[in-house]
Amino acid sequence: MNLNKTVAVILLLGVLAIVAANCGGNGSSAIPSAVPDDDIEIALTGSISFGNGVPAQRFRNVFLNITNVLLNQKKDAIPSNKKWRPVGVPSPLPTGSPAGAFQLDLNSVVTAPVVYNTTIVQDGHYKTLQLQFDTGAPGSIVPICTSGPIEGCAAYPIQFQTPPNLILPLNPALQVNATAHANIAINLALTVVGTPSVTGGAYTVTLTPTLVQPAPIEAIVTGTTNATSSSGTSAKKGNQLHATAEIAGTNTTVADLTVTKGQFVLGLPAPSDIGALYDVTISGGDVAFGALRLPALFPNQPFSTTLNVASDQTVAAITGTISDACTGTGIPGATVQILVPPSNSTNVDCTSTPAQCISVISATTDNAGNYPLPSQIKNGVIPFQNLPVPAKGIDTPYTLEISATGYDTIYKTGIPSALVDSVGGNCGSKGSAEPCNFSLTSGQIAGQVVLTGAPPPGQTVSVEVFAEDTGTSNLVAMLPAPLVFTNPTSSQSFTLIVPSGPATLDLYAVATDTFNGAADPYTGHTILVQQGVPGFNGTPNCSPVTPATEPFTGDMDCVGHGSVAGTFSAPTSGTSAVLSKNGVQLFTAGVGPTLDLGGDTGPTYAICAPPDNYDIQAFAVTNPAPSMTPIETPTPLPIGTPTPVTVPAPTATATNCPTTCTNTMGSCPGNCAGTIPAPLQGP
């Protein structure tokens, strides 16, 4: 349940008649209201290859922008047919996705799949499937830095050599009803047939979608629960009972489905080597929360479980505010989660050992620090306003985890109560009544960011400052708004709100430049780092403190783009490459496609980072054996020792600037060149 700065994007397409979320897509109509309707789950997988005369090469990203998946009960239906049933795109969209499109990275689908979306469609036998892409921007490719004629670590549009056939027959037909279970995989095979000759040009590709049945990349979890009526709804509230799968130890939902006649079936992404870890919860209406931590799941190895929970519970609310203990003002974007022990570890105290517990529901604050947000509707109700009251009330309260970026996480006990004037819940000790309003403590670190040269007139450079737990990539704080530099400003002070618990923190600062007139996700400035900045060692502080190890002692210079790319030697799906500078972890890349690169063949990785001296090292997660259920989720551990790498600086030029920044000589960098270290060893 910690904030994790690395978001892995992995894909599969499996269609299961199970999961509910009513999401619309770009250009799609509303989901039909015809009765009966049932659940469907969709996900994707893909591959990358190179056409004749196009040498294999590493990419940082290969993006496709999917705007809709549609189903039709007519065989060989054409696009103009009026019977298409849209699945749409998920909400919220994956990080970095353009508005209205699910951005899928084919570069990250090697080791494991991911669910694309879950929704409700009308019951029936569907015989045709259609994929839709953003017609104006179907995708993009980010190449690494080379000695070629184009700039690396920048997004280039893709164009299809010929319009791809995106309507596919479903054979056998996909059955969607209360008992049917379909299992379909779609492989999106992209072939690069042409590369740009100038910066800003396009990659020419072909795209071939194919269906694979049955999907070989899903773990199937089947379960039963007693907490349901024959219609699959909870006894009193009428909203449907749901089974939800989360990435273990987090509140990140992977699949969410309705329980039908006490049964549920979850199709979950799972790599074949180390498996995948999930938590499963039962919630909805007037039933008590149920939670189970699963052993590692593997493809084509079914897992069955029973989650029996009490029905006919009183439902009530927990609402309140989350504020800054120093200023008393509300904290926007703070989170409240309810933690419960797994059913197979009911003696766990979630207040003292939260990592052993499961998040069953969460709510977020608005701009004034009030929770829950009215827009956060889950399973037809507003979370935290329809909570089952614990059977023994104050004698068995819930554990609430209250957190916000930059603040100390706290754990409190509370029980729901009747909602009166938008206020509900009792978070006092036994025998006392206390509203569920929380105040979060912190410390404040003062520092300064200095550029070696101010941005050119009319241009800006934005700089964000981050803090991590020392020696890890666990992000704990960031500025709520970046520092904005305009001409002639070249230095700015900042105050970073950080958790007061750690004795030391690692800080780093990253600039955002522009490329071809748009914000550049890959910085052209050096990254400032400061390892082991003294923290507050558990003593909150409301005044800015300039620590003895002051961030930052160096200046940020315009140096252009750069990259570190290479191969892994015998990695697992849990292996990653971590780039660090002076001991501060910066960027992470997972296992990418296996390419024949002329004497350097193997699973690849690619990281974009500006010219400088770094260390690269492999990390790996090892999941427990399938027969064991983890008490807590494992963390990545380093393999071997860090390998020093130097990303070369491009030659300065007065033209062809990849960014808008200027360096100390008044000129700008030219096209970048990356570095390729020796293969990183696997576990």
Secondary structure, DSSP 8 states (H G I E B T S, - for coil): ----S----------BTTB------TT-------SSEEEEEEEEEEEEEE-TT-----EEEEEEEEEEEEEESSTT--TT-TT-EE----SS--TT--TT-EEEEGGG-SS--EEEEEEEEESEEEEEEEEEE-SS--EEEEE---SSSS-SSS-EEEEESS----EEEEEEEEEESSS-----EEEEEEEEEE--SSTT--EEEEEEEEEESS-TTEEEEEEE-S---TTSB-TTT-SB-EEEEEETTS--EEEEEE-BTTEEEEEEE--TTT-B-EEEEEE-TTS--EEEE---B-TT--EEEE-----S--EEB--EEEEETTT--B-TT-EEEEEE--TT-TT--TTT-GGGSEEEEEEE--TTSEES-TT--BTTB-TTSSEE--TTGGGS-EEEEEE-TTS--EEEEEB-B--BTTB--B-S-TT------EEE--EEEEEEEEBSS---TT-EEEEEEEEEETTS--EEEE-SS-EEEETT--EEEEEEEE-SS-SEEEEEEEEE-EETTEE-SS-SB--EEEEEEE--TT----S-B--SS-S--S-B-B----EEEEEEES--TTEEEEEEETTEEEEEEE---EEE-SS-EEEEEEEE--SEEEEEEEEE-----TT---SS----EEEEEEEEEEE----EESS--SSS---TTS-EE-S---B--S-EE--
